[in-house]
Amino acid sequence: MTLDDQCVSIYPYFRVPAERKQEVMELCKQFVDRSSQEPLCLYYGFTKAGEILHCREGYRGAAGALAHLENVDELLQQILQICELTKLEVHGLPDELEKLRPALTTLPVEFFELQMGFRR
């Protein structure tokens, strides 16, 4: 089966300290504002369950994901000083994941290789 889906999805989960929730939500607004300007960003948003904040984000290939990481690096460093990164998943085609590995070596990331599917 040939896979044409070049989307790379990144799924970080953060534990937000209750006393810093407002500060984190302000950072989230900045993340969204910056990400909305990225031409290779397919979708981007935050969801919440209790004290866990999740960012659902997708990019056109590893190039899009790498451009995003560069664009939000300062904000990422800020949120990592406030929140615990409890989980980080990256999903995509094996070749695209290989391009991302060097940029994520300092984070506790788990890579998931796309096996089958489609994108509209």
Biopython code that builds the backbone (N, CA, C, O; Angstrom):
import numpy as np
from Bio.PDB.StructureBuilder import StructureBuilder

atoms = [
    (1, "MET", "N", (0.840, -1.176, 0.000)),
    (1, "MET", "CA", (0.000, 0.000, 0.000)),
    (1, "MET", "C", (0.892, 1.248, 0.000)),
    (1, "MET", "O", (1.795, 1.370, 0.827)),
    (2, "THR", "N", (0.637, 2.152, -0.913)),
    (2, "THR", "CA", (1.369, 3.412, -0.979)),
    (2, "THR", "C", (0.704, 4.419, -0.053)),
    (2, "THR", "O", (-0.518, 4.566, -0.055)),
    (3, "LEU", "N", (1.505, 5.102, 0.727)),
    (3, "LEU", "CA", (0.975, 6.119, 1.627)),
    (3, "LEU", "C", (1.341, 7.497, 1.098)),
    (3, "LEU", "O", (2.516, 7.817, 0.914)),
    (4, "ASP", "N", (0.321, 8.304, 0.856)),
    (4, "ASP", "CA", (0.535, 9.653, 0.348)),
    (4, "ASP", "C", (0.423, 10.712, 1.443)),
    (4, "ASP", "O", (0.682, 11.889, 1.192)),
    (5, "ASP", "N", (0.045, 10.312, 2.634)),
    (5, "ASP", "CA", (-0.195, 11.259, 3.720)),
    (5, "ASP", "C", (1.127, 11.759, 4.284)),
    (5, "ASP", "O", (1.794, 11.049, 5.036)),
    (6, "GLN", "N", (1.503, 12.966, 3.925)),
    (6, "GLN", "CA", (2.767, 13.556, 4.382)),
    (6, "GLN", "C", (2.625, 14.302, 5.706)),
    (6, "GLN", "O", (3.593, 14.882, 6.199)),
    (7, "CYS", "N", (1.427, 14.290, 6.281)),
    (7, "CYS", "CA", (1.199, 15.023, 7.531)),
    (7, "CYS", "C", (2.047, 14.457, 8.665)),
    (7, "CYS", "O", (2.109, 13.244, 8.869)),
    (8, "VAL", "N", (2.692, 15.345, 9.390)),
    (8, "VAL", "CA", (3.388, 14.994, 10.630)),
    (8, "VAL", "C", (2.580, 15.624, 11.758)),
    (8, "VAL", "O", (2.358, 16.835, 11.776)),
    (9, "SER", "N", (2.146, 14.793, 12.695)),
    (9, "SER", "CA", (1.370, 15.268, 13.840)),
    (9, "SER", "C", (2.228, 15.219, 15.093)),
    (9, "SER", "O", (2.949, 14.251, 15.336)),
    (10, "ILE", "N", (2.136, 16.278, 15.880)),
    (10, "ILE", "CA", (2.868, 16.353, 17.142)),
    (10, "ILE", "C", (1.837, 16.481, 18.259)),
    (10, "ILE", "O", (0.930, 17.310, 18.192)),
    (11, "TYR", "N", (1.993, 15.649, 19.286)),
    (11, "TYR", "CA", (1.034, 15.624, 20.388)),
    (11, "TYR", "C", (1.737, 15.743, 21.740)),
    (11, "TYR", "O", (2.059, 14.726, 22.353)),
    (12, "PRO", "N", (1.980, 16.964, 22.215)),
    (12, "PRO", "CA", (2.536, 17.135, 23.559)),
    (12, "PRO", "C", (1.415, 17.252, 24.600)),
    (12, "PRO", "O", (0.340, 17.786, 24.327)),
    (13, "TYR", "N", (1.699, 16.740, 25.786)),
    (13, "TYR", "CA", (0.783, 16.827, 26.926)),
    (13, "TYR", "C", (1.533, 17.487, 28.077)),
    (13, "TYR", "O", (2.638, 17.072, 28.426)),
    (14, "PHE", "N", (0.927, 18.518, 28.665)),
    (14, "PHE", "CA", (1.554, 19.282, 29.739)),
    (14, "PHE", "C", (0.697, 19.230, 31.004)),
    (14, "PHE", "O", (-0.525, 19.357, 30.933)),
    (15, "ARG", "N", (1.333, 19.045, 32.152)),
    (15, "ARG", "CA", (0.641, 19.177, 33.438)),
    (15, "ARG", "C", (0.812, 20.633, 33.872)),
    (15, "ARG", "O", (1.930, 21.109, 34.068)),
    (16, "VAL", "N", (-0.323, 21.333, 34.018)),
    (16, "VAL", "CA", (-0.311, 22.762, 34.318)),
    (16, "VAL", "C", (-0.532, 22.982, 35.818)),
    (16, "VAL", "O", (-1.543, 22.534, 36.360)),
    (17, "PRO", "N", (0.391, 23.660, 36.492)),
    (17, "PRO", "CA", (0.167, 23.989, 37.904)),
    (17, "PRO", "C", (-1.050, 24.918, 38.022)),
    (17, "PRO", "O", (-1.146, 25.913, 37.304)),
    (18, "ALA", "N", (-1.961, 24.593, 38.916)),
    (18, "ALA", "CA", (-3.210, 25.353, 39.055)),
    (18, "ALA", "C", (-2.954, 26.846, 39.250)),
    (18, "ALA", "O", (-3.676, 27.682, 38.708)),
    (19, "GLU", "N", (-1.929, 27.171, 40.023)),
    (19, "GLU", "CA", (-1.660, 28.577, 40.333)),
    (19, "GLU", "C", (-1.076, 29.349, 39.146)),
    (19, "GLU", "O", (-0.934, 30.569, 39.215)),
    (20, "ARG", "N", (-0.741, 28.655, 38.068)),
    (20, "ARG", "CA", (-0.148, 29.339, 36.902)),
    (20, "ARG", "C", (-0.986, 29.142, 35.639)),
    (20, "ARG", "O", (-0.516, 29.383, 34.527)),
    (21, "LYS", "N", (-2.221, 28.705, 35.822)),
    (21, "LYS", "CA", (-3.107, 28.418, 34.690)),
    (21, "LYS", "C", (-3.278, 29.632, 33.766)),
    (21, "LYS", "O", (-3.177, 29.496, 32.547)),
    (22, "GLN", "N", (-3.536, 30.811, 34.335)),
    (22, "GLN", "CA", (-3.743, 32.012, 33.514)),
    (22, "GLN", "C", (-2.507, 32.349, 32.694)),
    (22, "GLN", "O", (-2.609, 32.697, 31.517)),
    (23, "GLU", "N", (-1.354, 32.246, 33.313)),
    (23, "GLU", "CA", (-0.091, 32.523, 32.630)),
    (23, "GLU", "C", (0.107, 31.562, 31.455)),
    (23, "GLU", "O", (0.538, 31.967, 30.375)),
    (24, "VAL", "N", (-0.210, 30.297, 31.678)),
    (24, "VAL", "CA", (-0.068, 29.288, 30.622)),
    (24, "VAL", "C", (-1.054, 29.560, 29.489)),
    (24, "VAL", "O", (-0.703, 29.415, 28.319)),
    (25, "MET", "N", (-2.281, 29.952, 29.823)),
    (25, "MET", "CA", (-3.266, 30.230, 28.772)),
    (25, "MET", "C", (-2.845, 31.435, 27.923)),
    (25, "MET", "O", (-3.121, 31.476, 26.724)),
    (26, "GLU", "N", (-2.189, 32.401, 28.533)),
    (26, "GLU", "CA", (-1.658, 33.531, 27.762)),
    (26, "GLU", "C", (-0.563, 33.061, 26.802)),
    (26, "GLU", "O", (-0.491, 33.522, 25.663)),
    (27, "LEU", "N", (0.283, 32.148, 27.264)),
    (27, "LEU", "CA", (1.301, 31.568, 26.379)),
    (27, "LEU", "C", (0.642, 30.819, 25.227)),
    (27, "LEU", "O", (1.099, 30.896, 24.087)),
    (28, "CYS", "N", (-0.435, 30.094, 25.527)),
    (28, "CYS", "CA", (-1.139, 29.337, 24.481)),
    (28, "CYS", "C", (-1.649, 30.270, 23.385)),
    (28, "CYS", "O", (-1.567, 29.945, 22.200)),
    (29, "LYS", "N", (-2.172, 31.422, 23.779)),
    (29, "LYS", "CA", (-2.631, 32.403, 22.786)),
    (29, "LYS", "C", (-1.473, 32.824, 21.879)),
    (29, "LYS", "O", (-1.647, 32.969, 20.669)),
    (30, "GLN", "N", (-0.296, 33.018, 22.468)),
    (30, "GLN", "CA", (0.873, 33.393, 21.670)),
    (30, "GLN", "C", (1.288, 32.258, 20.729)),
    (30, "GLN", "O", (1.648, 32.502, 19.577)),
    (31, "PHE", "N", (1.236, 31.016, 21.226)),
    (31, "PHE", "CA", (1.528, 29.862, 20.367)),
    (31, "PHE", "C", (0.588, 29.850, 19.158)),
    (31, "PHE", "O", (1.032, 29.678, 18.023)),
    (32, "VAL", "N", (-0.704, 30.034, 19.408)),
    (32, "VAL", "CA", (-1.692, 30.001, 18.325)),
    (32, "VAL", "C", (-1.442, 31.142, 17.343)),
    (32, "VAL", "O", (-1.472, 30.934, 16.130)),
    (33, "ASP", "N", (-1.197, 32.342, 17.859)),
    (33, "ASP", "CA", (-0.939, 33.490, 16.979)),
    (33, "ASP", "C", (0.260, 33.236, 16.071)),
    (33, "ASP", "O", (0.188, 33.476, 14.865)),
    (34, "ARG", "N", (1.346, 32.758, 16.636)),
    (34, "ARG", "CA", (2.547, 32.498, 15.823)),
    (34, "ARG", "C", (2.307, 31.369, 14.827)),
    (34, "ARG", "O", (2.689, 31.467, 13.661)),
    (35, "SER", "N", (1.678, 30.308, 15.290)),
    (35, "SER", "CA", (1.466, 29.137, 14.429)),
    (35, "SER", "C", (0.535, 29.448, 13.270)),
    (35, "SER", "O", (0.676, 28.874, 12.190)),
    (36, "SER", "N", (-0.418, 30.353, 13.480)),
    (36, "SER", "CA", (-1.377, 30.691, 12.422)),
    (36, "SER", "C", (-0.700, 31.353, 11.222)),
    (36, "SER", "O", (-1.286, 31.419, 10.141)),
    (37, "GLN", "N", (0.518, 31.837, 11.401)),
    (37, "GLN", "CA", (1.261, 32.480, 10.317)),
    (37, "GLN", "C", (2.142, 31.508, 9.533)),
    (37, "GLN", "O", (2.772, 31.901, 8.551)),
    (38, "GLU", "N", (2.190, 30.253, 9.954)),
    (38, "GLU", "CA", (3.061, 29.262, 9.319)),
    (38, "GLU", "C", (2.344, 28.615, 8.125)),
    (38, "GLU", "O", (1.310, 27.973, 8.312)),
    (39, "PRO", "N", (2.866, 28.770, 6.918)),
    (39, "PRO", "CA", (2.185, 28.228, 5.738)),
    (39, "PRO", "C", (2.112, 26.698, 5.704)),
    (39, "PRO", "O", (1.242, 26.148, 5.029)),
    (40, "LEU", "N", (2.994, 26.008, 6.407)),
    (40, "LEU", "CA", (2.988, 24.543, 6.385)),
    (40, "LEU", "C", (2.261, 23.933, 7.588)),
    (40, "LEU", "O", (2.274, 22.715, 7.769)),
    (41, "CYS", "N", (1.634, 24.771, 8.400)),
    (41, "CYS", "CA", (0.846, 24.283, 9.535)),
    (41, "CYS", "C", (-0.564, 23.969, 9.039)),
    (41, "CYS", "O", (-1.255, 24.845, 8.519)),
    (42, "LEU", "N", (-0.987, 22.716, 9.202)),
    (42, "LEU", "CA", (-2.299, 22.276, 8.735)),
    (42, "LEU", "C", (-3.387, 22.523, 9.773)),
    (42, "LEU", "O", (-4.501, 22.908, 9.419)),
    (43, "TYR", "N", (-3.081, 22.309, 11.033)),
    (43, "TYR", "CA", (-4.018, 22.574, 12.126)),
    (43, "TYR", "C", (-3.228, 22.768, 13.412)),
    (43, "TYR", "O", (-2.106, 22.281, 13.554)),
    (44, "TYR", "N", (-3.841, 23.493, 14.349)),
    (44, "TYR", "CA", (-3.144, 23.790, 15.598)),
    (44, "TYR", "C", (-4.165, 24.236, 16.631)),
    (44, "TYR", "O", (-4.978, 25.117, 16.350)),
    (45, "GLY", "N", (-4.139, 23.656, 17.803)),
    (45, "GLY", "CA", (-5.058, 24.066, 18.860)),
    (45, "GLY", "C", (-4.766, 23.358, 20.163)),
    (45, "GLY", "O", (-3.984, 22.409, 20.216)),
    (46, "PHE", "N", (-5.412, 23.839, 21.219)),
    (46, "PHE", "CA", (-5.212, 23.285, 22.555)),
    (46, "PHE", "C", (-6.512, 22.695, 23.080)),
    (46, "PHE", "O", (-7.591, 23.243, 22.855)),
    (47, "THR", "N", (-6.398, 21.578, 23.780)),
    (47, "THR", "CA", (-7.512, 20.970, 24.484)),
    (47, "THR", "C", (-7.072, 20.750, 25.928)),
    (47, "THR", "O", (-5.883, 20.789, 26.242)),
    (48, "LYS", "N", (-8.063, 20.517, 26.808)),
    (48, "LYS", "CA", (-7.749, 20.397, 28.226)),
    (48, "LYS", "C", (-8.618, 19.326, 28.859)),
    (48, "LYS", "O", (-9.799, 19.197, 28.537)),
    (49, "ALA", "N", (-8.023, 18.559, 29.765)),
    (49, "ALA", "CA", (-8.749, 17.589, 30.587)),
    (49, "ALA", "C", (-8.167, 17.683, 31.992)),
    (49, "ALA", "O", (-7.064, 17.197, 32.244)),
    (50, "GLY", "N", (-8.900, 18.301, 32.901)),
    (50, "GLY", "CA", (-8.381, 18.494, 34.254)),
    (50, "GLY", "C", (-7.149, 19.374, 34.223)),
    (50, "GLY", "O", (-7.177, 20.479, 33.681)),
    (51, "GLU", "N", (-6.066, 18.881, 34.808)),
    (51, "GLU", "CA", (-4.828, 19.668, 34.857)),
    (51, "GLU", "C", (-3.925, 19.424, 33.650)),
    (51, "GLU", "O", (-2.837, 19.993, 33.562)),
    (52, "ILE", "N", (-4.376, 18.578, 32.720)),
    (52, "ILE", "CA", (-3.564, 18.250, 31.542)),
    (52, "ILE", "C", (-3.985, 19.109, 30.351)),
    (52, "ILE", "O", (-5.158, 19.155, 29.980)),
    (53, "LEU", "N", (-3.015, 19.777, 29.773)),
    (53, "LEU", "CA", (-3.206, 20.592, 28.573)),
    (53, "LEU", "C", (-2.557, 19.859, 27.408)),
    (53, "LEU", "O", (-1.420, 19.398, 27.506)),
    (54, "HIS", "N", (-3.288, 19.758, 26.309)),
    (54, "HIS", "CA", (-2.792, 19.038, 25.136)),
    (54, "HIS", "C", (-2.798, 19.982, 23.940)),
    (54, "HIS", "O", (-3.750, 20.735, 23.733)),
    (55, "CYS", "N", (-1.728, 19.932, 23.160)),
    (55, "CYS", "CA", (-1.676, 20.691, 21.913)),
    (55, "CYS", "C", (-1.791, 19.702, 20.765)),
    (55, "CYS", "O", (-0.975, 18.790, 20.639)),
    (56, "ARG", "N", (-2.806, 19.885, 19.929)),
    (56, "ARG", "CA", (-2.969, 19.034, 18.750)),
    (56, "ARG", "C", (-2.510, 19.855, 17.552)),
    (56, "ARG", "O", (-3.038, 20.931, 17.269)),
    (57, "GLU", "N", (-1.511, 19.317, 16.857)),
    (57, "GLU", "CA", (-0.886, 20.095, 15.791)),
    (57, "GLU", "C", (-0.453, 19.192, 14.649)),
    (57, "GLU", "O", (0.039, 18.085, 14.870)),
    (58, "GLY", "N", (-0.638, 19.670, 13.437)),
    (58, "GLY", "CA", (-0.241, 18.909, 12.262)),
    (58, "GLY", "C", (0.432, 19.802, 11.237)),
    (58, "GLY", "O", (0.087, 20.975, 11.088)),
    (59, "TYR", "N", (1.403, 19.224, 10.530)),
    (59, "TYR", "CA", (2.227, 19.988, 9.591)),
    (59, "TYR", "C", (2.397, 19.239, 8.286)),
    (59, "TYR", "O", (2.315, 18.011, 8.245)),
    (60, "ARG", "N", (2.631, 19.982, 7.226)),
    (60, "ARG", "CA", (2.923, 19.388, 5.931)),
    (60, "ARG", "C", (4.372, 18.904, 5.964)),
    (60, "ARG", "O", (5.298, 19.648, 5.643)),
    (61, "GLY", "N", (4.546, 17.656, 6.354)),
    (61, "GLY", "CA", (5.860, 17.028, 6.386)),
    (61, "GLY", "C", (6.747, 17.520, 7.512)),
    (61, "GLY", "O", (6.383, 18.407, 8.283)),
    (62, "ALA", "N", (7.925, 16.914, 7.580)),
    (62, "ALA", "CA", (8.905, 17.287, 8.599)),
    (62, "ALA", "C", (9.338, 18.740, 8.428)),
    (62, "ALA", "O", (9.638, 19.411, 9.416)),
    (63, "ALA", "N", (9.374, 19.230, 7.205)),
    (63, "ALA", "CA", (9.774, 20.623, 6.973)),
    (63, "ALA", "C", (8.853, 21.581, 7.717)),
    (63, "ALA", "O", (9.312, 22.560, 8.306)),
    (64, "GLY", "N", (7.561, 21.302, 7.689)),
    (64, "GLY", "CA", (6.605, 22.137, 8.409)),
    (64, "GLY", "C", (6.789, 22.059, 9.911)),
    (64, "GLY", "O", (6.720, 23.074, 10.605)),
    (65, "ALA", "N", (7.022, 20.852, 10.415)),
    (65, "ALA", "CA", (7.222, 20.669, 11.855)),
    (65, "ALA", "C", (8.507, 21.352, 12.318)),
    (65, "ALA", "O", (8.529, 21.981, 13.377)),
    (66, "LEU", "N", (9.560, 21.232, 11.541)),
    (66, "LEU", "CA", (10.832, 21.869, 11.900)),
    (66, "LEU", "C", (10.715, 23.396, 11.872)),
    (66, "LEU", "O", (11.254, 24.080, 12.742)),
    (67, "ALA", "N", (10.013, 23.920, 10.878)),
    (67, "ALA", "CA", (9.805, 25.370, 10.808)),
    (67, "ALA", "C", (9.019, 25.844, 12.031)),
    (67, "ALA", "O", (9.300, 26.906, 12.586)),
    (68, "HIS", "N", (8.039, 25.052, 12.440)),
    (68, "HIS", "CA", (7.252, 25.407, 13.623)),
    (68, "HIS", "C", (8.120, 25.417, 14.879)),
    (68, "HIS", "O", (8.070, 26.362, 15.666)),
    (69, "LEU", "N", (8.910, 24.372, 15.062)),
    (69, "LEU", "CA", (9.764, 24.300, 16.254)),
    (69, "LEU", "C", (10.692, 25.506, 16.341)),
    (69, "LEU", "O", (10.947, 26.025, 17.428)),
    (70, "GLU", "N", (11.187, 25.943, 15.208)),
    (70, "GLU", "CA", (12.048, 27.133, 15.185)),
    (70, "GLU", "C", (11.240, 28.392, 15.517)),
    (70, "GLU", "O", (11.700, 29.258, 16.262)),
    (71, "ASN", "N", (10.036, 28.479, 14.957)),
    (71, "ASN", "CA", (9.187, 29.650, 15.141)),
    (71, "ASN", "C", (8.750, 29.849, 16.595)),
    (71, "ASN", "O", (8.641, 30.983, 17.059)),
    (72, "VAL", "N", (8.502, 28.756, 17.311)),
    (72, "VAL", "CA", (7.972, 28.864, 18.677)),
    (72, "VAL", "C", (8.988, 28.472, 19.750)),
    (72, "VAL", "O", (8.610, 28.267, 20.903)),
    (73, "ASP", "N", (10.244, 28.367, 19.399)),
    (73, "ASP", "CA", (11.247, 27.890, 20.357)),
    (73, "ASP", "C", (11.231, 28.676, 21.668)),
    (73, "ASP", "O", (11.259, 28.081, 22.745)),
    (74, "GLU", "N", (11.185, 29.986, 21.586)),
    (74, "GLU", "CA", (11.182, 30.826, 22.791)),
    (74, "GLU", "C", (9.963, 30.511, 23.667)),
    (74, "GLU", "O", (10.085, 30.390, 24.886)),
    (75, "LEU", "N", (8.796, 30.381, 23.046)),
    (75, "LEU", "CA", (7.578, 30.059, 23.797)),
    (75, "LEU", "C", (7.646, 28.655, 24.385)),
    (75, "LEU", "O", (7.201, 28.423, 25.509)),
    (76, "LEU", "N", (8.199, 27.730, 23.628)),
    (76, "LEU", "CA", (8.339, 26.357, 24.111)),
    (76, "LEU", "C", (9.221, 26.316, 25.357)),
    (76, "LEU", "O", (8.907, 25.621, 26.323)),
    (77, "GLN", "N", (10.308, 27.054, 25.330)),
    (77, "GLN", "CA", (11.190, 27.093, 26.500)),
    (77, "GLN", "C", (10.459, 27.673, 27.712)),
    (77, "GLN", "O", (10.658, 27.221, 28.839)),
    (78, "GLN", "N", (9.620, 28.671, 27.472)),
    (78, "GLN", "CA", (8.859, 29.278, 28.573)),
    (78, "GLN", "C", (7.865, 28.297, 29.181)),
    (78, "GLN", "O", (7.783, 28.169, 30.403)),
    (79, "ILE", "N", (7.106, 27.602, 28.325)),
    (79, "ILE", "CA", (6.091, 26.689, 28.859)),
    (79, "ILE", "C", (6.733, 25.500, 29.566)),
    (79, "ILE", "O", (6.177, 24.974, 30.530)),
    (80, "LEU", "N", (7.903, 25.076, 29.089)),
    (80, "LEU", "CA", (8.597, 23.964, 29.742)),
    (80, "LEU", "C", (9.160, 24.365, 31.108)),
    (80, "LEU", "O", (9.418, 23.500, 31.944)),
    (81, "GLN", "N", (9.351, 25.661, 31.342)),
    (81, "GLN", "CA", (9.780, 26.137, 32.659)),
    (81, "GLN", "C", (8.622, 26.142, 33.660)),
    (81, "GLN", "O", (8.837, 26.110, 34.872)),
    (82, "ILE", "N", (7.407, 26.184, 33.145)),
    (82, "ILE", "CA", (6.216, 26.269, 33.996)),
    (82, "ILE", "C", (5.555, 24.906, 34.183)),
    (82, "ILE", "O", (5.175, 24.539, 35.295)),
    (83, "CYS", "N", (5.424, 24.170, 33.098)),
    (83, "CYS", "CA", (4.655, 22.924, 33.080)),
    (83, "CYS", "C", (5.561, 21.703, 32.980)),
    (83, "CYS", "O", (6.693, 21.782, 32.502)),
    (84, "GLU", "N", (5.039, 20.584, 33.439)),
    (84, "GLU", "CA", (5.715, 19.300, 33.243)),
    (84, "GLU", "C", (5.239, 18.715, 31.914)),
    (84, "GLU", "O", (4.037, 18.564, 31.698)),
    (85, "LEU", "N", (6.162, 18.390, 31.037)),
    (85, "LEU", "CA", (5.827, 17.699, 29.794)),
    (85, "LEU", "C", (5.658, 16.224, 30.155)),
    (85, "LEU", "O", (6.641, 15.517, 30.379)),
    (86, "THR", "N", (4.404, 15.763, 30.211)),
    (86, "THR", "CA", (4.144, 14.396, 30.672)),
    (86, "THR", "C", (4.258, 13.369, 29.563)),
    (86, "THR", "O", (4.519, 12.193, 29.815)),
    (87, "LYS", "N", (4.058, 13.827, 28.323)),
    (87, "LYS", "CA", (4.089, 12.892, 27.195)),
    (87, "LYS", "C", (4.271, 13.690, 25.913)),
    (87, "LYS", "O", (3.754, 14.799, 25.782)),
    (88, "LEU", "N", (5.011, 13.117, 24.968)),
    (88, "LEU", "CA", (5.198, 13.747, 23.661)),
    (88, "LEU", "C", (5.216, 12.654, 22.607)),
    (88, "LEU", "O", (6.068, 11.766, 22.627)),
    (89, "GLU", "N", (4.266, 12.732, 21.689)),
    (89, "GLU", "CA", (4.184, 11.783, 20.581)),
    (89, "GLU", "C", (4.359, 12.542, 19.270)),
    (89, "GLU", "O", (3.895, 13.673, 19.121)),
    (90, "VAL", "N", (5.037, 11.895, 18.323)),
    (90, "VAL", "CA", (5.141, 12.426, 16.967)),
    (90, "VAL", "C", (4.728, 11.300, 16.027)),
    (90, "VAL", "O", (5.260, 10.193, 16.104)),
    (91, "HIS", "N", (3.772, 11.589, 15.134)),
    (91, "HIS", "CA", (3.227, 10.593, 14.219)),
    (91, "HIS", "C", (3.505, 11.017, 12.780)),
    (91, "HIS", "O", (3.393, 12.196, 12.444)),
    (92, "GLY", "N", (3.865, 10.057, 11.934)),
    (92, "GLY", "CA", (4.080, 10.367, 10.528)),
    (92, "GLY", "C", (4.732, 9.222, 9.786)),
    (92, "GLY", "O", (4.943, 8.143, 10.340)),
    (93, "LEU", "N", (5.046, 9.467, 8.530)),
    (93, "LEU", "CA", (5.748, 8.474, 7.717)),
    (93, "LEU", "C", (7.178, 8.301, 8.239)),
    (93, "LEU", "O", (7.780, 9.262, 8.717)),
    (94, "PRO", "N", (7.720, 7.094, 8.151)),
    (94, "PRO", "CA", (9.073, 6.841, 8.678)),
    (94, "PRO", "C", (10.128, 7.830, 8.180)),
    (94, "PRO", "O", (10.942, 8.309, 8.970)),
    (95, "ASP", "N", (10.125, 8.141, 6.894)),
    (95, "ASP", "CA", (11.124, 9.071, 6.348)),
    (95, "ASP", "C", (10.997, 10.470, 6.962)),
    (95, "ASP", "O", (11.999, 11.140, 7.211)),
    (96, "GLU", "N", (9.765, 10.897, 7.199)),
    (96, "GLU", "CA", (9.545, 12.217, 7.795)),
    (96, "GLU", "C", (9.981, 12.218, 9.260)),
    (96, "GLU", "O", (10.556, 13.196, 9.738)),
    (97, "LEU", "N", (9.709, 11.132, 9.964)),
    (97, "LEU", "CA", (10.112, 11.036, 11.373)),
    (97, "LEU", "C", (11.630, 11.091, 11.518)),
    (97, "LEU", "O", (12.151, 11.709, 12.446)),
    (98, "GLU", "N", (12.327, 10.444, 10.601)),
    (98, "GLU", "CA", (13.800, 10.448, 10.659)),
    (98, "GLU", "C", (14.358, 11.861, 10.559)),
    (98, "GLU", "O", (15.369, 12.178, 11.187)),
    (99, "LYS", "N", (13.710, 12.702, 9.779)),
    (99, "LYS", "CA", (14.158, 14.089, 9.636)),
    (99, "LYS", "C", (13.963, 14.888, 10.928)),
    (99, "LYS", "O", (14.650, 15.882, 11.161)),
    (100, "LEU", "N", (13.023, 14.445, 11.764)),
    (100, "LEU", "CA", (12.707, 15.166, 12.997)),
    (100, "LEU", "C", (13.522, 14.721, 14.204)),
    (100, "LEU", "O", (13.716, 15.494, 15.142)),
    (101, "ARG", "N", (13.994, 13.492, 14.184)),
    (101, "ARG", "CA", (14.682, 12.938, 15.361)),
    (101, "ARG", "C", (15.789, 13.846, 15.910)),
    (101, "ARG", "O", (15.831, 14.067, 17.120)),
    (102, "PRO", "N", (16.686, 14.379, 15.075)),
    (102, "PRO", "CA", (17.777, 15.207, 15.625)),
    (102, "PRO", "C", (17.289, 16.452, 16.374)),
    (102, "PRO", "O", (17.932, 16.893, 17.327)),
    (103, "ALA", "N", (16.172, 17.011, 15.952)),
    (103, "ALA", "CA", (15.663, 18.234, 16.583)),
    (103, "ALA", "C", (14.974, 17.967, 17.920)),
    (103, "ALA", "O", (14.733, 18.897, 18.690)),
    (104, "LEU", "N", (14.656, 16.704, 18.200)),
    (104, "LEU", "CA", (13.876, 16.383, 19.399)),
    (104, "LEU", "C", (14.631, 15.524, 20.408)),
    (104, "LEU", "O", (14.020, 14.951, 21.311)),
    (105, "THR", "N", (15.937, 15.429, 20.267)),
    (105, "THR", "CA", (16.714, 14.521, 21.124)),
    (105, "THR", "C", (16.675, 14.900, 22.602)),
    (105, "THR", "O", (16.887, 14.037, 23.454)),
    (106, "THR", "N", (16.412, 16.156, 22.928)),
    (106, "THR", "CA", (16.407, 16.570, 24.336)),
    (106, "THR", "C", (15.048, 16.378, 25.004)),
    (106, "THR", "O", (14.903, 16.640, 26.198)),
    (107, "LEU", "N", (14.061, 15.927, 24.251)),
    (107, "LEU", "CA", (12.712, 15.758, 24.796)),
    (107, "LEU", "C", (12.350, 14.278, 24.883)),
    (107, "LEU", "O", (12.871, 13.465, 24.120)),
    (108, "PRO", "N", (11.456, 13.923, 25.814)),
    (108, "PRO", "CA", (11.040, 12.523, 25.973)),
    (108, "PRO", "C", (9.980, 12.147, 24.932)),
    (108, "PRO", "O", (8.795, 12.052, 25.250)),
    (109, "VAL", "N", (10.410, 11.939, 23.714)),
    (109, "VAL", "CA", (9.479, 11.751, 22.595)),
    (109, "VAL", "C", (9.343, 10.279, 22.227)),
    (109, "VAL", "O", (10.295, 9.504, 22.316)),
    (110, "GLU", "N", (8.127, 9.916, 21.810)),
    (110, "GLU", "CA", (7.864, 8.588, 21.265)),
    (110, "GLU", "C", (7.390, 8.781, 19.825)),
    (110, "GLU", "O", (6.448, 9.532, 19.573)),
    (111, "PHE", "N", (8.043, 8.103, 18.887)),
    (111, "PHE", "CA", (7.720, 8.230, 17.467)),
    (111, "PHE", "C", (6.797, 7.094, 17.036)),
    (111, "PHE", "O", (7.039, 5.931, 17.358)),
    (112, "PHE", "N", (5.736, 7.443, 16.303)),
    (112, "PHE", "CA", (4.781, 6.478, 15.782)),
    (112, "PHE", "C", (4.818, 6.533, 14.258)),
    (112, "PHE", "O", (4.589, 7.588, 13.667)),
    (113, "GLU", "N", (5.105, 5.397, 13.623)),
    (113, "GLU", "CA", (5.184, 5.326, 12.162)),
    (113, "GLU", "C", (3.816, 4.995, 11.572)),
    (113, "GLU", "O", (3.175, 4.020, 11.963)),
    (114, "LEU", "N", (3.384, 5.823, 10.628)),
    (114, "LEU", "CA", (2.117, 5.606, 9.942)),
    (114, "LEU", "C", (2.154, 4.278, 9.198)),
    (114, "LEU", "O", (3.097, 4.005, 8.455)),
    (115, "GLN", "N", (1.143, 3.463, 9.392)),
    (115, "GLN", "CA", (1.072, 2.143, 8.772)),
    (115, "GLN", "C", (0.112, 2.104, 7.589)),
    (115, "GLN", "O", (0.404, 1.487, 6.565)),
    (116, "MET", "N", (-1.020, 2.758, 7.733)),
    (116, "MET", "CA", (-1.996, 2.801, 6.645)),
    (116, "MET", "C", (-2.985, 3.909, 6.925)),
    (116, "MET", "O", (-3.125, 4.367, 8.059)),
    (117, "GLY", "N", (-3.668, 4.332, 5.880)),
    (117, "GLY", "CA", (-4.668, 5.371, 6.041)),
    (117, "GLY", "C", (-4.733, 6.282, 4.830)),
    (117, "GLY", "O", (-4.123, 6.010, 3.796)),
    (118, "PHE", "N", (-5.482, 7.369, 4.975)),
    (118, "PHE", "CA", (-5.620, 8.343, 3.894)),
    (118, "PHE", "C", (-5.857, 9.716, 4.500)),
    (118, "PHE", "O", (-6.177, 9.838, 5.683)),
    (119, "ARG", "N", (-5.698, 10.731, 3.691)),
    (119, "ARG", "CA", (-5.980, 12.108, 4.087)),
    (119, "ARG", "C", (-6.733, 12.761, 2.940)),
    (119, "ARG", "O", (-6.400, 12.562, 1.772)),
    (120, "ARG", "N", (-7.732, 13.530, 3.276)),
    (120, "ARG", "CA", (-8.516, 14.238, 2.250)),
    (120, "ARG", "C", (-8.056, 15.660, 2.134)),
    (120, "ARG", "O", (-8.592, 16.419, 1.326)),
]
sb = StructureBuilder()
sb.init_structure("model")
sb.init_model(0)
sb.init_chain("A")
sb.init_seg("    ")
for serial, (resi, resn, name, xyz) in enumerate(atoms, 1):
    if name == "N":
        sb.init_residue(resn, " ", resi, " ")
    sb.init_atom(name, np.array(xyz, "f"), 0.0, 1.0, " ", f" {name:<3s}", serial, name[0])
structure = sb.get_structure()
